[in-house]
């Protein structure tokens, strides 16, 4: 696994920061029918800093396509 802490932005990442993140959807990135304040910007910062992350959920009532559409509607830059 690539260690992003050796990248040029290393001065802004604590040495003990996790190498990657798993982020749950409901209750972490959005709740109800809206994004949680700061969540869209937080994902954008992770991308900008090239910190690996994956979005996860335990929902079985929505397809991946539906979840991507929902996140996009809340302002998240997501695909597939």
LONUGU-242820 format. One record per residue (C-alpha): residue number from 0; residue in three letters; x, y, z. Coordinates in steps of 0.25 Angstrom, whole numbers, m for minus. Layout:
@i:NUM; aa:ALA; east:X; north:Y; up:Z
...
***
This chain:
@i:0; aa:UNK; east:0; north:0; up:0
@i:1; aa:UNK; east:5; north:14; up:m4
@i:2; aa:UNK; east:8; north:22; up:9
@i:3; aa:UNK; east:3; north:36; up:6
@i:4; aa:UNK; east:11; north:42; up:17
@i:5; aa:UNK; east:23; north:42; up:9
@i:6; aa:UNK; east:16; north:52; up:m1
@i:7; aa:UNK; east:20; north:67; up:m2
@i:8; aa:UNK; east:8; north:70; up:7
@i:9; aa:UNK; east:14; north:62; up:18
@i:10; aa:UNK; east:16; north:74; up:27
@i:11; aa:UNK; east:1; north:75; up:29
@i:12; aa:UNK; east:m2; north:61; up:32
@i:13; aa:UNK; east:2; north:56; up:46
@i:14; aa:UNK; east:12; north:44; up:46
@i:15; aa:UNK; east:2; north:36; up:54
@i:16; aa:UNK; east:m10; north:38; up:44
@i:17; aa:UNK; east:m17; north:26; up:38
@i:18; aa:UNK; east:m12; north:22; up:25
@i:19; aa:UNK; east:m26; north:21; up:20
@i:20; aa:UNK; east:m41; north:22; up:24
@i:21; aa:UNK; east:m54; north:15; up:23
@i:22; aa:UNK; east:m65; north:24; up:25
@i:23; aa:UNK; east:m80; north:20; up:27
@i:24; aa:UNK; east:m90; north:27; up:20
@i:25; aa:UNK; east:m103; north:29; up:28
@i:26; aa:UNK; east:m100; north:37; up:41
@i:27; aa:UNK; east:m86; north:40; up:37
@i:28; aa:UNK; east:m87; north:47; up:23
@i:29; aa:UNK; east:m102; north:50; up:23
@i:30; aa:UNK; east:m114; north:49; up:32
@i:31; aa:UNK; east:m128; north:49; up:27
@i:32; aa:UNK; east:m129; north:57; up:14
@i:33; aa:UNK; east:m116; north:65; up:15
@i:34; aa:UNK; east:m101; north:65; up:17
@i:35; aa:UNK; east:m95; north:66; up:30
@i:36; aa:UNK; east:m89; north:80; up:31
@i:37; aa:UNK; east:m74; north:80; up:27
@i:38; aa:UNK; east:m75; north:65; up:21
@i:39; aa:UNK; east:m74; north:70; up:7
@i:40; aa:UNK; east:m62; north:78; up:10
@i:41; aa:UNK; east:m56; north:67; up:18
@i:42; aa:UNK; east:m56; north:58; up:6
@i:43; aa:UNK; east:m51; north:68; up:m3
@i:44; aa:UNK; east:m39; north:70; up:7
@i:45; aa:UNK; east:m36; north:56; up:7
@i:46; aa:UNK; east:m36; north:55; up:m8
@i:47; aa:UNK; east:m27; north:68; up:m9
@i:48; aa:UNK; east:m17; north:61; up:1
@i:49; aa:UNK; east:m18; north:48; up:m7
@i:50; aa:UNK; east:m22; north:41; up:6
@i:51; aa:UNK; east:m29; north:27; up:2
@i:52; aa:UNK; east:m43; north:25; up:7
@i:53; aa:UNK; east:m55; north:16; up:4
@i:54; aa:UNK; east:m70; north:19; up:6
@i:55; aa:UNK; east:m77; north:8; up:13
@i:56; aa:UNK; east:m91; north:4; up:17
@i:57; aa:UNK; east:m99; north:m7; up:22
@i:58; aa:UNK; east:m112; north:m3; up:15
@i:59; aa:UNK; east:m118; north:m14; up:6
@i:60; aa:UNK; east:m130; north:m5; up:2
@i:61; aa:UNK; east:m123; north:4; up:m8
@i:62; aa:UNK; east:m114; north:0; up:m20
@i:63; aa:UNK; east:m100; north:6; up:m22
@i:64; aa:UNK; east:m106; north:14; up:m33
@i:65; aa:UNK; east:m116; north:20; up:m24
@i:66; aa:UNK; east:m106; north:23; up:m13
@i:67; aa:UNK; east:m97; north:30; up:m23
@i:68; aa:UNK; east:m109; north:38; up:m28
@i:69; aa:UNK; east:m113; north:42; up:m14
@i:70; aa:UNK; east:m98; north:46; up:m10
@i:71; aa:UNK; east:m97; north:54; up:m23
@i:72; aa:UNK; east:m110; north:61; up:m19
@i:73; aa:UNK; east:m104; north:65; up:m6
@i:74; aa:UNK; east:m92; north:71; up:m12
@i:75; aa:UNK; east:m82; north:60; up:m11
@i:76; aa:UNK; east:m73; north:57; up:m23
@i:77; aa:UNK; east:m75; north:42; up:m24
@i:78; aa:UNK; east:m75; north:33; up:m36
@i:79; aa:UNK; east:m79; north:18; up:m36
***
